[in-house]
Amino acid sequence: MKTITYNLIENDNLYFEKISRLADEVIDSSRLGVERYIHLYTKYIDKNRIEEERSYEEYLFDMLSFCVYWKTYSKIAEETFVWPVYLARKLYNIRQKRKGLKKYIDPVRGVLFTAFLYENAVYPPAEFSEINIAKFINWLDATGEFREEVKRFRVLADYLNGLEISAKRVWVNEIGRVIERFDAQRENLLSAYTQNVKKFISEELDRHRWKEDYIFCGRKEVEYHLSMLGAELMNRAYSSMFNSSNSVTLLVPACMRKFGDDRCRADRNAFDIKCADCSSDCGVSMLNKKGKEEGFNVSIIPHSSDFTTWLKTWAVGGNIGVIGVACPLNLILGGLELKSLNIPAKCIPLNYCGCVNHWDKKGIPTEINMAELNKFLKERKTGIEKKTSQESYSVLCGF
Ligand code: SF4
């Protein structure tokens, strides 16, 4: 199997153990200084009735990801003209509403990205000012790659802009310390899984110039690590909600199929694809079989941009627990979207990427770690059994 950017199974079988260790380290390091700000931020959220209070891990991840992306993109954002950012955002919004226009809009966005928005280079971050924060968020928004993160960052930016300069400086220093620890540990624990990211960027990324996925395919190694950490933190934060869901749907990407669109016999409707089991050694068919035996549904999402439509149509209401499968770069967006719709969720990263849209001309069928899937199913089963026995006990006792 060819490793294009990342691979969770090539070197060892310890990825999930290591990502859990990294999450513990990051949470520990936040206790020294950032914890205070997370409590203040939570109060700010409550006071302004912005959302139902989220967990410590989720707010920590908001702050951490804001700063990691700030280090990565704030300088490019500061130096990009306003009009291409505006135009790219406008076109993205039109494309989201009218899917049929994608084939006309994407090439224009590819030109805007390559000519104005993105450079395959590393710069020091911009000065941390209100105007640069606004430019940074608008730039992220224009790329379309950070749709959900942008919503989180707008809230955080309003909070930060309201702090006294001295408090803002302390916050920057404290979160900087967490990032230092994250950087040191991620190299140590995760770089073995992402060895090819730098190679891909230096040798292959040029093939994506003038295309809409130029920014997506050029995402840096630190962003893979950040997303992996985010997935672990979200899985922890969403556990109790997922474990009391009424049913489970496993949402898998089309790149897990053995065959492409030409040979896959799956039944399509407007929003998702249901496997028709045309080939017993197809990864999706195997999951479908497991789902029938163990009581969960499997749905194929054609592309990550179809995720929202699927969620709004099928999953809202009914307390359906969703296990989303995607490559790390798409996991956070999906996880945040599920959370914003109050859908109980878990996520599993693909073991490697290989989709025909971005990574490989022919497409490499992708796969997931079955032990991780079994772990989530087992935890939920235990949660449901516990809930049922508590309810029976309450009925018996007449509560
Ligand atoms: S087994 Fe299912 S998902 Fe796989 S190629 Fe056949 S119909 Fe498509």
Boltz pocket constraint, residues with backbone or C-beta under 6 A from the ligand:
constraints:
  - pocket:
      binder: B
      contacts: [[A, 257], [A, 258], [A, 259], [A, 263], [A, 264], [A, 265], [A, 266], [A, 274], [A, 275], [A, 276], [A, 277], [A, 278], [A, 279], [A, 280], [A, 282], [A, 283], [A, 284], [A, 285]]
      max_distance: 6.0
